[in-house]
Amino acid sequence: MKRMLVGFSDRDIQELDALSSIKRTSRAELIRQAVALYLDKFKPVEASDEAFGLWADKKEDGLAYQQRLRQEW
């Protein structure tokens, strides 16, 4: 495990200390958990993975749909 030097406001430190006391864990562990949750929530997803198969249940061909929409312009 690598170490990092990170600055926090006095208010954040106080809140971390209070939560640390309630959860009976260290400040460092709380910060590790918070970072892990943040990284999991905002993990980059490749566009192709997210969109793959999106049109599979459509009855109309994708190109035909695109052309039909463009005719409305």
N, CA, C, O and CB atoms as a CASP TS submission, in Angstrom:
PFRMAT TS
TARGET T0000
AUTHOR 0000-0000-0000
METHOD Language model
MODEL 1
PARENT N/A
ATOM      1  N   MET     1       0.846  -1.167   0.000  1.00  0.00           N
ATOM      2  CA  MET     1       0.000   0.000   0.000  1.00  0.00           C
ATOM      3  C   MET     1       0.895   1.233   0.000  1.00  0.00           C
ATOM      4  O   MET     1       1.862   1.316   0.756  1.00  0.00           O
ATOM      5  CB  MET     1      -0.964  -0.004   1.217  1.00  0.00           C
ATOM      6  N   LYS     2       0.558   2.183  -0.855  1.00  0.00           N
ATOM      7  CA  LYS     2       1.331   3.421  -0.925  1.00  0.00           C
ATOM      8  C   LYS     2       0.686   4.487  -0.070  1.00  0.00           C
ATOM      9  O   LYS     2      -0.508   4.432   0.226  1.00  0.00           O
ATOM     10  CB  LYS     2       1.460   3.908  -2.373  1.00  0.00           C
ATOM     11  N   ARG     3       1.490   5.457   0.323  1.00  0.00           N
ATOM     12  CA  ARG     3       0.998   6.557   1.153  1.00  0.00           C
ATOM     13  C   ARG     3       0.896   7.814   0.315  1.00  0.00           C
ATOM     14  O   ARG     3       1.639   8.006  -0.647  1.00  0.00           O
ATOM     15  CB  ARG     3       1.919   6.793   2.374  1.00  0.00           C
ATOM     16  N   MET     4      -0.058   8.679   0.708  1.00  0.00           N
ATOM     17  CA  MET     4      -0.239   9.971   0.047  1.00  0.00           C
ATOM     18  C   MET     4      -0.401  11.040   1.112  1.00  0.00           C
ATOM     19  O   MET     4      -0.915  10.782   2.201  1.00  0.00           O
ATOM     20  CB  MET     4      -1.468   9.951  -0.914  1.00  0.00           C
ATOM     21  N   LEU     5       0.037  12.220   0.789  1.00  0.00           N
ATOM     22  CA  LEU     5      -0.147  13.358   1.681  1.00  0.00           C
ATOM     23  C   LEU     5      -1.325  14.159   1.134  1.00  0.00           C
ATOM     24  O   LEU     5      -1.274  14.673   0.017  1.00  0.00           O
ATOM     25  CB  LEU     5       1.164  14.242   1.789  1.00  0.00           C
ATOM     26  N   VAL     6      -2.389  14.258   1.937  1.00  0.00           N
ATOM     27  CA  VAL     6      -3.605  14.944   1.504  1.00  0.00           C
ATOM     28  C   VAL     6      -4.014  15.926   2.591  1.00  0.00           C
ATOM     29  O   VAL     6      -3.959  15.612   3.779  1.00  0.00           O
ATOM     30  CB  VAL     6      -4.757  13.929   1.202  1.00  0.00           C
ATOM     31  N   GLY     7      -4.423  17.112   2.173  1.00  0.00           N
ATOM     32  CA  GLY     7      -4.862  18.118   3.137  1.00  0.00           C
ATOM     33  C   GLY     7      -6.376  18.127   3.290  1.00  0.00           C
ATOM     34  O   GLY     7      -7.106  17.977   2.310  1.00  0.00           O
ATOM     35  N   PHE     8      -6.845  18.304   4.523  1.00  0.00           N
ATOM     36  CA  PHE     8      -8.268  18.383   4.830  1.00  0.00           C
ATOM     37  C   PHE     8      -8.519  19.604   5.703  1.00  0.00           C
ATOM     38  O   PHE     8      -7.644  20.037   6.452  1.00  0.00           O
ATOM     39  CB  PHE     8      -8.762  17.090   5.534  1.00  0.00           C
ATOM     40  N   SER     9      -9.710  20.145   5.598  1.00  0.00           N
ATOM     41  CA  SER     9     -10.076  21.277   6.451  1.00  0.00           C
ATOM     42  C   SER     9     -10.255  20.784   7.892  1.00  0.00           C
ATOM     43  O   SER     9     -10.450  19.594   8.136  1.00  0.00           O
ATOM     44  CB  SER     9     -11.383  21.968   5.934  1.00  0.00           C
ATOM     45  N   ASP    10     -10.185  21.717   8.827  1.00  0.00           N
ATOM     46  CA  ASP    10     -10.388  21.370  10.239  1.00  0.00           C
ATOM     47  C   ASP    10     -11.774  20.746  10.443  1.00  0.00           C
ATOM     48  O   ASP    10     -11.924  19.794  11.209  1.00  0.00           O
ATOM     49  CB  ASP    10     -10.227  22.626  11.136  1.00  0.00           C
ATOM     50  N   ARG    11     -12.770  21.283   9.762  1.00  0.00           N
ATOM     51  CA  ARG    11     -14.140  20.759   9.880  1.00  0.00           C
ATOM     52  C   ARG    11     -14.211  19.308   9.406  1.00  0.00           C
ATOM     53  O   ARG    11     -14.828  18.467  10.060  1.00  0.00           O
ATOM     54  CB  ARG    11     -15.126  21.630   9.067  1.00  0.00           C
ATOM     55  N   ASP    12     -13.577  19.014   8.261  1.00  0.00           N
ATOM     56  CA  ASP    12     -13.580  17.642   7.747  1.00  0.00           C
ATOM     57  C   ASP    12     -12.883  16.686   8.716  1.00  0.00           C
ATOM     58  O   ASP    12     -13.341  15.563   8.926  1.00  0.00           O
ATOM     59  CB  ASP    12     -12.897  17.586   6.373  1.00  0.00           C
ATOM     60  N   ILE    13     -11.781  17.136   9.299  1.00  0.00           N
ATOM     61  CA  ILE    13     -11.051  16.308  10.265  1.00  0.00           C
ATOM     62  C   ILE    13     -11.928  16.014  11.480  1.00  0.00           C
ATOM     63  O   ILE    13     -11.965  14.885  11.969  1.00  0.00           O
ATOM     64  CB  ILE    13      -9.741  17.006  10.706  1.00  0.00           C
ATOM     65  N   GLN    14     -12.636  17.042  11.963  1.00  0.00           N
ATOM     66  CA  GLN    14     -13.528  16.844  13.110  1.00  0.00           C
ATOM     67  C   GLN    14     -14.629  15.829  12.784  1.00  0.00           C
ATOM     68  O   GLN    14     -14.940  14.957  13.594  1.00  0.00           O
ATOM     69  CB  GLN    14     -14.155  18.186  13.537  1.00  0.00           C
ATOM     70  N   GLU    15     -15.212  15.955  11.592  1.00  0.00           N
ATOM     71  CA  GLU    15     -16.280  15.027  11.203  1.00  0.00           C
ATOM     72  C   GLU    15     -15.733  13.614  11.011  1.00  0.00           C
ATOM     73  O   GLU    15     -16.384  12.636  11.379  1.00  0.00           O
ATOM     74  CB  GLU    15     -16.966  15.508   9.909  1.00  0.00           C
ATOM     75  N   LEU    16     -14.536  13.509  10.435  1.00  0.00           N
ATOM     76  CA  LEU    16     -13.912  12.191  10.286  1.00  0.00           C
ATOM     77  C   LEU    16     -13.631  11.572  11.654  1.00  0.00           C
ATOM     78  O   LEU    16     -13.848  10.377  11.859  1.00  0.00           O
ATOM     79  CB  LEU    16     -12.605  12.299   9.471  1.00  0.00           C
ATOM     80  N   ASP    17     -13.152  12.383  12.578  1.00  0.00           N
ATOM     81  CA  ASP    17     -12.873  11.883  13.929  1.00  0.00           C
ATOM     82  C   ASP    17     -14.151  11.391  14.609  1.00  0.00           C
ATOM     83  O   ASP    17     -14.153  10.345  15.258  1.00  0.00           O
ATOM     84  CB  ASP    17     -12.213  12.981  14.780  1.00  0.00           C
ATOM     85  N   ALA    18     -15.230  12.148  14.456  1.00  0.00           N
ATOM     86  CA  ALA    18     -16.504  11.752  15.062  1.00  0.00           C
ATOM     87  C   ALA    18     -16.996  10.437  14.452  1.00  0.00           C
ATOM     88  O   ALA    18     -17.409   9.529  15.173  1.00  0.00           O
ATOM     89  CB  ALA    18     -17.567  12.864  14.873  1.00  0.00           C
ATOM     90  N   LEU    19     -16.948  10.341  13.128  1.00  0.00           N
ATOM     91  CA  LEU    19     -17.386   9.115  12.456  1.00  0.00           C
ATOM     92  C   LEU    19     -16.470   7.946  12.797  1.00  0.00           C
ATOM     93  O   LEU    19     -16.919   6.812  12.962  1.00  0.00           O
ATOM     94  CB  LEU    19     -17.428   9.322  10.936  1.00  0.00           C
ATOM     95  N   SER    20     -15.194   8.240  12.898  1.00  0.00           N
ATOM     96  CA  SER    20     -14.216   7.219  13.260  1.00  0.00           C
ATOM     97  C   SER    20     -14.519   6.641  14.639  1.00  0.00           C
ATOM     98  O   SER    20     -14.398   5.436  14.860  1.00  0.00           O
ATOM     99  CB  SER    20     -12.798   7.801  13.229  1.00  0.00           C
ATOM    100  N   SER    21     -14.908   7.505  15.549  1.00  0.00           N
ATOM    101  CA  SER    21     -15.243   7.070  16.898  1.00  0.00           C
ATOM    102  C   SER    21     -16.512   6.209  16.898  1.00  0.00           C
ATOM    103  O   SER    21     -16.577   5.184  17.576  1.00  0.00           O
ATOM    104  CB  SER    21     -15.425   8.286  17.817  1.00  0.00           C
ATOM    105  N   ILE    22     -17.501   6.633  16.139  1.00  0.00           N
ATOM    106  CA  ILE    22     -18.764   5.889  16.059  1.00  0.00           C
ATOM    107  C   ILE    22     -18.555   4.515  15.430  1.00  0.00           C
ATOM    108  O   ILE    22     -19.063   3.511  15.928  1.00  0.00           O
ATOM    109  CB  ILE    22     -19.803   6.682  15.250  1.00  0.00           C
ATOM    110  N   LYS    23     -17.798   4.480  14.324  1.00  0.00           N
ATOM    111  CA  LYS    23     -17.603   3.226  13.594  1.00  0.00           C
ATOM    112  C   LYS    23     -16.457   2.387  14.149  1.00  0.00           C
ATOM    113  O   LYS    23     -16.233   1.256  13.717  1.00  0.00           O
ATOM    114  CB  LYS    23     -17.349   3.518  12.138  1.00  0.00           C
ATOM    115  N   ARG    24     -15.728   2.963  15.121  1.00  0.00           N
ATOM    116  CA  ARG    24     -14.581   2.284  15.735  1.00  0.00           C
ATOM    117  C   ARG    24     -13.563   1.820  14.685  1.00  0.00           C
ATOM    118  O   ARG    24     -13.136   0.665  14.662  1.00  0.00           O
ATOM    119  CB  ARG    24     -15.063   1.083  16.560  1.00  0.00           C
ATOM    120  N   THR    25     -13.204   2.754  13.835  1.00  0.00           N
ATOM    121  CA  THR    25     -12.199   2.501  12.805  1.00  0.00           C
ATOM    122  C   THR    25     -11.316   3.738  12.668  1.00  0.00           C
ATOM    123  O   THR    25     -11.636   4.801  13.201  1.00  0.00           O
ATOM    124  CB  THR    25     -12.867   2.139  11.440  1.00  0.00           C
ATOM    125  N   SER    26     -10.240   3.596  11.974  1.00  0.00           N
ATOM    126  CA  SER    26      -9.309   4.722  11.850  1.00  0.00           C
ATOM    127  C   SER    26      -9.790   5.718  10.793  1.00  0.00           C
ATOM    128  O   SER    26     -10.588   5.394   9.913  1.00  0.00           O
ATOM    129  CB  SER    26      -7.897   4.214  11.496  1.00  0.00           C
ATOM    130  N   ARG    27      -9.277   6.930  10.914  1.00  0.00           N
ATOM    131  CA  ARG    27      -9.526   7.958   9.910  1.00  0.00           C
ATOM    132  C   ARG    27      -9.061   7.476   8.546  1.00  0.00           C
ATOM    133  O   ARG    27      -9.757   7.653   7.546  1.00  0.00           O
ATOM    134  CB  ARG    27      -8.819   9.273  10.284  1.00  0.00           C
ATOM    135  N   ALA    28      -7.900   6.876   8.511  1.00  0.00           N
ATOM    136  CA  ALA    28      -7.327   6.401   7.248  1.00  0.00           C
ATOM    137  C   ALA    28      -8.238   5.376   6.582  1.00  0.00           C
ATOM    138  O   ALA    28      -8.417   5.403   5.364  1.00  0.00           O
ATOM    139  CB  ALA    28      -5.938   5.792   7.485  1.00  0.00           C
ATOM    140  N   GLU    29      -8.812   4.475   7.372  1.00  0.00           N
ATOM    141  CA  GLU    29      -9.708   3.465   6.812  1.00  0.00           C
ATOM    142  C   GLU    29     -10.975   4.106   6.255  1.00  0.00           C
ATOM    143  O   GLU    29     -11.464   3.705   5.199  1.00  0.00           O
ATOM    144  CB  GLU    29     -10.070   2.423   7.876  1.00  0.00           C
ATOM    145  N   LEU    30     -11.500   5.090   6.956  1.00  0.00           N
ATOM    146  CA  LEU    30     -12.673   5.802   6.449  1.00  0.00           C
ATOM    147  C   LEU    30     -12.369   6.468   5.110  1.00  0.00           C
ATOM    148  O   LEU    30     -13.188   6.425   4.192  1.00  0.00           O
ATOM    149  CB  LEU    30     -13.145   6.853   7.467  1.00  0.00           C
ATOM    150  N   ILE    31     -11.209   7.073   4.999  1.00  0.00           N
ATOM    151  CA  ILE    31     -10.817   7.743   3.760  1.00  0.00           C
ATOM    152  C   ILE    31     -10.616   6.721   2.647  1.00  0.00           C
ATOM    153  O   ILE    31     -11.025   6.958   1.511  1.00  0.00           O
ATOM    154  CB  ILE    31      -9.529   8.568   3.970  1.00  0.00           C
ATOM    155  N   ARG    32      -9.986   5.577   2.962  1.00  0.00           N
ATOM    156  CA  ARG    32      -9.829   4.517   1.950  1.00  0.00           C
ATOM    157  C   ARG    32     -11.183   4.040   1.446  1.00  0.00           C
ATOM    158  O   ARG    32     -11.368   3.845   0.245  1.00  0.00           O
ATOM    159  CB  ARG    32      -9.038   3.329   2.526  1.00  0.00           C
ATOM    160  N   GLN    33     -12.132   3.849   2.363  1.00  0.00           N
ATOM    161  CA  GLN    33     -13.476   3.399   1.971  1.00  0.00           C
ATOM    162  C   GLN    33     -14.170   4.443   1.103  1.00  0.00           C
ATOM    163  O   GLN    33     -14.821   4.104   0.115  1.00  0.00           O
ATOM    164  CB  GLN    33     -14.330   3.100   3.217  1.00  0.00           C
ATOM    165  N   ALA    34     -14.028   5.711   1.474  1.00  0.00           N
ATOM    166  CA  ALA    34     -14.660   6.786   0.709  1.00  0.00           C
ATOM    167  C   ALA    34     -14.084   6.868  -0.701  1.00  0.00           C
ATOM    168  O   ALA    34     -14.826   7.034  -1.670  1.00  0.00           O
ATOM    169  CB  ALA    34     -14.482   8.128   1.428  1.00  0.00           C
ATOM    170  N   VAL    35     -12.774   6.751  -0.814  1.00  0.00           N
ATOM    171  CA  VAL    35     -12.132   6.807  -2.128  1.00  0.00           C
ATOM    172  C   VAL    35     -12.567   5.604  -2.977  1.00  0.00           C
ATOM    173  O   VAL    35     -12.844   5.753  -4.167  1.00  0.00           O
ATOM    174  CB  VAL    35     -10.584   6.838  -1.979  1.00  0.00           C
ATOM    175  N   ALA    36     -12.626   4.428  -2.374  1.00  0.00           N
ATOM    176  CA  ALA    36     -13.050   3.229  -3.097  1.00  0.00           C
ATOM    177  C   ALA    36     -14.479   3.384  -3.622  1.00  0.00           C
ATOM    178  O   ALA    36     -14.760   3.032  -4.768  1.00  0.00           O
ATOM    179  CB  ALA    36     -12.949   1.990  -2.188  1.00  0.00           C
ATOM    180  N   LEU    37     -15.380   3.908  -2.789  1.00  0.00           N
ATOM    181  CA  LEU    37     -16.763   4.129  -3.227  1.00  0.00           C
ATOM    182  C   LEU    37     -16.829   5.140  -4.365  1.00  0.00           C
ATOM    183  O   LEU    37     -17.563   4.945  -5.334  1.00  0.00           O
ATOM    184  CB  LEU    37     -17.624   4.609  -2.053  1.00  0.00           C
ATOM    185  N   TYR    38     -16.064   6.215  -4.246  1.00  0.00           N
ATOM    186  CA  TYR    38     -16.042   7.255  -5.277  1.00  0.00           C
ATOM    187  C   TYR    38     -15.522   6.696  -6.603  1.00  0.00           C
ATOM    188  O   TYR    38     -16.113   6.927  -7.657  1.00  0.00           O
ATOM    189  CB  TYR    38     -15.171   8.444  -4.824  1.00  0.00           C
ATOM    190  N   LEU    39     -14.427   5.970  -6.540  1.00  0.00           N
ATOM    191  CA  LEU    39     -13.849   5.416  -7.765  1.00  0.00           C
ATOM    192  C   LEU    39     -14.778   4.399  -8.412  1.00  0.00           C
ATOM    193  O   LEU    39     -14.860   4.324  -9.638  1.00  0.00           O
ATOM    194  CB  LEU    39     -12.501   4.770  -7.469  1.00  0.00           C
ATOM    195  N   ASP    40     -15.471   3.625  -7.605  1.00  0.00           N
ATOM    196  CA  ASP    40     -16.417   2.650  -8.151  1.00  0.00           C
ATOM    197  C   ASP    40     -17.594   3.357  -8.820  1.00  0.00           C
ATOM    198  O   ASP    40     -18.056   2.940  -9.882  1.00  0.00           O
ATOM    199  CB  ASP    40     -16.921   1.708  -7.042  1.00  0.00           C
ATOM    200  N   LYS    41     -18.070   4.416  -8.197  1.00  0.00           N
ATOM    201  CA  LYS    41     -19.221   5.147  -8.734  1.00  0.00           C
ATOM    202  C   LYS    41     -18.890   5.859 -10.035  1.00  0.00           C
ATOM    203  O   LYS    41     -19.726   5.907 -10.937  1.00  0.00           O
ATOM    204  CB  LYS    41     -19.723   6.153  -7.718  1.00  0.00           C
ATOM    205  N   PHE    42     -17.710   6.404 -10.150  1.00  0.00           N
ATOM    206  CA  PHE    42     -17.339   7.193 -11.311  1.00  0.00           C
ATOM    207  C   PHE    42     -16.337   6.489 -12.219  1.00  0.00           C
ATOM    208  O   PHE    42     -15.586   7.134 -12.951  1.00  0.00           O
ATOM    209  CB  PHE    42     -16.777   8.503 -10.865  1.00  0.00           C
ATOM    210  N   LYS    43     -16.335   5.153 -12.164  1.00  0.00           N
ATOM    211  CA  LYS    43     -15.431   4.388 -13.002  1.00  0.00           C
ATOM    212  C   LYS    43     -15.747   4.649 -14.472  1.00  0.00           C
ATOM    213  O   LYS    43     -16.904   4.545 -14.879  1.00  0.00           O
ATOM    214  CB  LYS    43     -15.530   2.883 -12.681  1.00  0.00           C
ATOM    215  N   PRO    44     -14.742   4.985 -15.270  1.00  0.00           N
ATOM    216  CA  PRO    44     -15.013   5.238 -16.690  1.00  0.00           C
ATOM    217  C   PRO    44     -15.490   3.963 -17.385  1.00  0.00           C
ATOM    218  O   PRO    44     -14.934   2.883 -17.186  1.00  0.00           O
ATOM    219  CB  PRO    44     -13.753   5.785 -17.393  1.00  0.00           C
ATOM    220  N   VAL    45     -16.517   4.112 -18.192  1.00  0.00           N
ATOM    221  CA  VAL    45     -17.064   2.991 -18.949  1.00  0.00           C
ATOM    222  C   VAL    45     -16.884   3.306 -20.420  1.00  0.00           C
ATOM    223  O   VAL    45     -17.236   4.391 -20.882  1.00  0.00           O
ATOM    224  CB  VAL    45     -18.571   2.732 -18.601  1.00  0.00           C
ATOM    225  N   GLU    46     -16.343   2.365 -21.139  1.00  0.00           N
ATOM    226  CA  GLU    46     -16.171   2.585 -22.571  1.00  0.00           C
ATOM    227  C   GLU    46     -17.536   2.675 -23.221  1.00  0.00           C
ATOM    228  O   GLU    46     -18.433   1.890 -22.911  1.00  0.00           O
ATOM    229  CB  GLU    46     -15.327   1.456 -23.218  1.00  0.00           C
ATOM    230  N   ALA    47     -17.694   3.633 -24.123  1.00  0.00           N
ATOM    231  CA  ALA    47     -18.978   3.865 -24.772  1.00  0.00           C
ATOM    232  C   ALA    47     -19.461   2.625 -25.507  1.00  0.00           C
ATOM    233  O   ALA    47     -20.660   2.343 -25.516  1.00  0.00           O
ATOM    234  CB  ALA    47     -18.878   5.035 -25.737  1.00  0.00           C
ATOM    235  N   SER    48     -18.565   1.889 -26.114  1.00  0.00           N
ATOM    236  CA  SER    48     -18.978   0.713 -26.871  1.00  0.00           C
ATOM    237  C   SER    48     -19.566  -0.359 -25.957  1.00  0.00           C
ATOM    238  O   SER    48     -20.503  -1.056 -26.345  1.00  0.00           O
ATOM    239  CB  SER    48     -17.797   0.146 -27.651  1.00  0.00           C
ATOM    240  N   ASP    49     -19.029  -0.496 -24.758  1.00  0.00           N
ATOM    241  CA  ASP    49     -19.561  -1.478 -23.813  1.00  0.00           C
ATOM    242  C   ASP    49     -20.966  -1.107 -23.355  1.00  0.00           C
ATOM    243  O   ASP    49     -21.832  -1.969 -23.201  1.00  0.00           O
ATOM    244  CB  ASP    49     -18.637  -1.605 -22.605  1.00  0.00           C
ATOM    245  N   GLU    50     -21.176   0.182 -23.140  1.00  0.00           N
ATOM    246  CA  GLU    50     -22.453   0.644 -22.628  1.00  0.00           C
ATOM    247  C   GLU    50     -23.544   0.598 -23.692  1.00  0.00           C
ATOM    248  O   GLU    50     -24.708   0.357 -23.374  1.00  0.00           O
ATOM    249  CB  GLU    50     -22.316   2.048 -22.091  1.00  0.00           C
ATOM    250  N   ALA    51     -23.183   0.821 -24.929  1.00  0.00           N
ATOM    251  CA  ALA    51     -24.175   0.913 -25.997  1.00  0.00           C
ATOM    252  C   ALA    51     -24.344  -0.383 -26.784  1.00  0.00           C
ATOM    253  O   ALA    51     -25.278  -0.502 -27.576  1.00  0.00           O
ATOM    254  CB  ALA    51     -23.800   2.016 -26.935  1.00  0.00           C
ATOM    255  N   PHE    52     -23.463  -1.346 -26.582  1.00  0.00           N
ATOM    256  CA  PHE    52     -23.519  -2.579 -27.357  1.00  0.00           C
ATOM    257  C   PHE    52     -24.858  -3.286 -27.159  1.00  0.00           C
ATOM    258  O   PHE    52     -25.277  -3.530 -26.027  1.00  0.00           O
ATOM    259  CB  PHE    52     -22.364  -3.508 -26.965  1.00  0.00           C
ATOM    260  N   GLY    53     -25.526  -3.612 -28.262  1.00  0.00           N
ATOM    261  CA  GLY    53     -26.787  -4.339 -28.225  1.00  0.00           C
ATOM    262  C   GLY    53     -27.990  -3.468 -27.930  1.00  0.00           C
ATOM    263  O   GLY    53     -29.090  -3.986 -27.732  1.00  0.00           O
ATOM    264  N   LEU    54     -27.809  -2.161 -27.897  1.00  0.00           N
ATOM    265  CA  LEU    54     -28.880  -1.238 -27.558  1.00  0.00           C
ATOM    266  C   LEU    54     -30.017  -1.289 -28.569  1.00  0.00           C
ATOM    267  O   LEU    54     -31.175  -1.075 -28.210  1.00  0.00           O
ATOM    268  CB  LEU    54     -28.341   0.169 -27.462  1.00  0.00           C
ATOM    269  N   TRP    55     -29.700  -1.568 -29.823  1.00  0.00           N
ATOM    270  CA  TRP    55     -30.683  -1.545 -30.909  1.00  0.00           C
ATOM    271  C   TRP    55     -31.193  -2.953 -31.220  1.00  0.00           C
ATOM    272  O   TRP    55     -32.006  -3.116 -32.129  1.00  0.00           O
ATOM    273  CB  TRP    55     -30.071  -0.916 -32.172  1.00  0.00           C
ATOM    274  N   ALA    56     -30.747  -3.949 -30.506  1.00  0.00           N
ATOM    275  CA  ALA    56     -31.054  -5.349 -30.842  1.00  0.00           C
ATOM    276  C   ALA    56     -32.541  -5.670 -30.842  1.00  0.00           C
ATOM    277  O   ALA    56     -32.982  -6.485 -31.652  1.00  0.00           O
ATOM    278  CB  ALA    56     -30.362  -6.262 -29.876  1.00  0.00           C
ATOM    279  N   ASP    57     -33.323  -5.061 -29.969  1.00  0.00           N
ATOM    280  CA  ASP    57     -34.744  -5.390 -29.889  1.00  0.00           C
ATOM    281  C   ASP    57     -35.625  -4.511 -30.776  1.00  0.00           C
ATOM    282  O   ASP    57     -36.848  -4.649 -30.763  1.00  0.00           O
ATOM    283  CB  ASP    57     -35.203  -5.277 -28.468  1.00  0.00           C
ATOM    284  N   LYS    58     -35.017  -3.614 -31.542  1.00  0.00           N
ATOM    285  CA  LYS    58     -35.779  -2.737 -32.441  1.00  0.00           C
ATOM    286  C   LYS    58     -36.129  -3.492 -33.718  1.00  0.00           C
ATOM    287  O   LYS    58     -35.344  -4.304 -34.208  1.00  0.00           O
ATOM    288  CB  LYS    58     -34.975  -1.446 -32.776  1.00  0.00           C
ATOM    289  N   LYS    59     -37.306  -3.216 -34.245  1.00  0.00           N
ATOM    290  CA  LYS    59     -37.756  -3.889 -35.470  1.00  0.00           C
ATOM    291  C   LYS    59     -37.247  -3.182 -36.722  1.00  0.00           C
ATOM    292  O   LYS    59     -37.132  -3.806 -37.777  1.00  0.00           O
ATOM    293  CB  LYS    59     -39.282  -3.962 -35.503  1.00  0.00           C
ATOM    294  N   GLU    60     -36.948  -1.910 -36.622  1.00  0.00           N
ATOM    295  CA  GLU    60     -36.497  -1.129 -37.766  1.00  0.00           C
ATOM    296  C   GLU    60     -34.970  -1.127 -37.847  1.00  0.00           C
ATOM    297  O   GLU    60     -34.286  -1.056 -36.826  1.00  0.00           O
ATOM    298  CB  GLU    60     -37.032   0.310 -37.678  1.00  0.00           C
ATOM    299  N   ASP    61     -34.449  -1.205 -39.058  1.00  0.00           N
ATOM    300  CA  ASP    61     -33.011  -1.134 -39.285  1.00  0.00           C
ATOM    301  C   ASP    61     -32.497   0.230 -38.818  1.00  0.00           C
ATOM    302  O   ASP    61     -33.157   1.245 -39.038  1.00  0.00           O
ATOM    303  CB  ASP    61     -32.673  -1.373 -40.788  1.00  0.00           C
ATOM    304  N   GLY    62     -31.351   0.262 -38.190  1.00  0.00           N
ATOM    305  CA  GLY    62     -30.794   1.495 -37.655  1.00  0.00           C
ATOM    306  C   GLY    62     -30.556   2.552 -38.709  1.00  0.00           C
ATOM    307  O   GLY    62     -30.836   3.729 -38.480  1.00  0.00           O
ATOM    308  N   LEU    63     -30.046   2.155 -39.859  1.00  0.00           N
ATOM    309  CA  LEU    63     -29.787   3.113 -40.937  1.00  0.00           C
ATOM    310  C   LEU    63     -31.100   3.668 -41.474  1.00  0.00           C
ATOM    311  O   LEU    63     -31.206   4.866 -41.736  1.00  0.00           O
ATOM    312  CB  LEU    63     -28.980   2.451 -42.077  1.00  0.00           C
ATOM    313  N   ALA    64     -32.097   2.811 -41.638  1.00  0.00           N
ATOM    314  CA  ALA    64     -33.409   3.265 -42.122  1.00  0.00           C
ATOM    315  C   ALA    64     -34.019   4.266 -41.131  1.00  0.00           C
ATOM    316  O   ALA    64     -34.606   5.268 -41.538  1.00  0.00           O
ATOM    317  CB  ALA    64     -34.369   2.052 -42.329  1.00  0.00           C
ATOM    318  N   TYR    65     -33.880   3.993 -39.858  1.00  0.00           N
ATOM    319  CA  TYR    65     -34.382   4.897 -38.826  1.00  0.00           C
ATOM    320  C   TYR    65     -33.700   6.256 -38.921  1.00  0.00           C
ATOM    321  O   TYR    65     -34.352   7.298 -38.857  1.00  0.00           O
ATOM    322  CB  TYR    65     -34.168   4.292 -37.431  1.00  0.00           C
ATOM    323  N   GLN    66     -32.384   6.232 -39.074  1.00  0.00           N
ATOM    324  CA  GLN    66     -31.610   7.470 -39.181  1.00  0.00           C
ATOM    325  C   GLN    66     -32.056   8.276 -40.401  1.00  0.00           C
ATOM    326  O   GLN    66     -32.256   9.487 -40.312  1.00  0.00           O
ATOM    327  CB  GLN    66     -30.100   7.159 -39.268  1.00  0.00           C
ATOM    328  N   GLN    67     -32.206   7.608 -41.521  1.00  0.00           N
ATOM    329  CA  GLN    67     -32.620   8.308 -42.744  1.00  0.00           C
ATOM    330  C   GLN    67     -34.030   8.879 -42.597  1.00  0.00           C
ATOM    331  O   GLN    67     -34.301   9.986 -43.061  1.00  0.00           O
ATOM    332  CB  GLN    67     -32.560   7.355 -43.957  1.00  0.00           C
ATOM    333  N   ARG    68     -34.924   8.135 -41.957  1.00  0.00           N
ATOM    334  CA  ARG    68     -36.293   8.610 -41.753  1.00  0.00           C
ATOM    335  C   ARG    68     -36.295   9.864 -40.881  1.00  0.00           C
ATOM    336  O   ARG    68     -37.025  10.814 -41.164  1.00  0.00           O
ATOM    337  CB  ARG    68     -37.161   7.507 -41.109  1.00  0.00           C
ATOM    338  N   LEU    69     -35.486   9.873 -39.826  1.00  0.00           N
ATOM    339  CA  LEU    69     -35.410  11.058 -38.970  1.00  0.00           C
ATOM    340  C   LEU    69     -34.847  12.258 -39.721  1.00  0.00           C
ATOM    341  O   LEU    69     -35.309  13.384 -39.542  1.00  0.00           O
ATOM    342  CB  LEU    69     -34.554  10.769 -37.742  1.00  0.00           C
ATOM    343  N   ARG    70     -33.865  12.013 -40.547  1.00  0.00           N
ATOM    344  CA  ARG    70     -33.250  13.124 -41.285  1.00  0.00           C
ATOM    345  C   ARG    70     -34.192  13.710 -42.335  1.00  0.00           C
ATOM    346  O   ARG    70     -34.055  14.874 -42.710  1.00  0.00           O
ATOM    347  CB  ARG    70     -31.964  12.657 -41.957  1.00  0.00           C
ATOM    348  N   GLN    71     -35.136  12.919 -42.803  1.00  0.00           N
ATOM    349  CA  GLN    71     -36.106  13.433 -43.765  1.00  0.00           C
ATOM    350  C   GLN    71     -37.014  14.486 -43.123  1.00  0.00           C
ATOM    351  O   GLN    71     -37.583  15.331 -43.814  1.00  0.00           O
ATOM    352  CB  GLN    71     -36.949  12.284 -44.336  1.00  0.00           C
ATOM    353  N   GLU    72     -37.140  14.425 -41.816  1.00  0.00           N
ATOM    354  CA  GLU    72     -37.971  15.400 -41.107  1.00  0.00           C
ATOM    355  C   GLU    72     -37.328  16.786 -41.065  1.00  0.00           C
ATOM    356  O   GLU    72     -38.018  17.769 -40.795  1.00  0.00           O
ATOM    357  CB  GLU    72     -38.242  14.920 -39.690  1.00  0.00           C
ATOM    358  N   TRP    73     -36.046  16.883 -41.321  1.00  0.00           N
ATOM    359  CA  TRP    73     -35.348  18.157 -41.276  1.00  0.00           C
ATOM    360  C   TRP    73     -35.755  18.948 -42.466  1.00  0.00           C
ATOM    361  O   TRP    73     -35.290  20.073 -42.647  1.00  0.00           O
ATOM    362  CB  TRP    73     -33.828  17.979 -41.232  1.00  0.00           C
TER
END
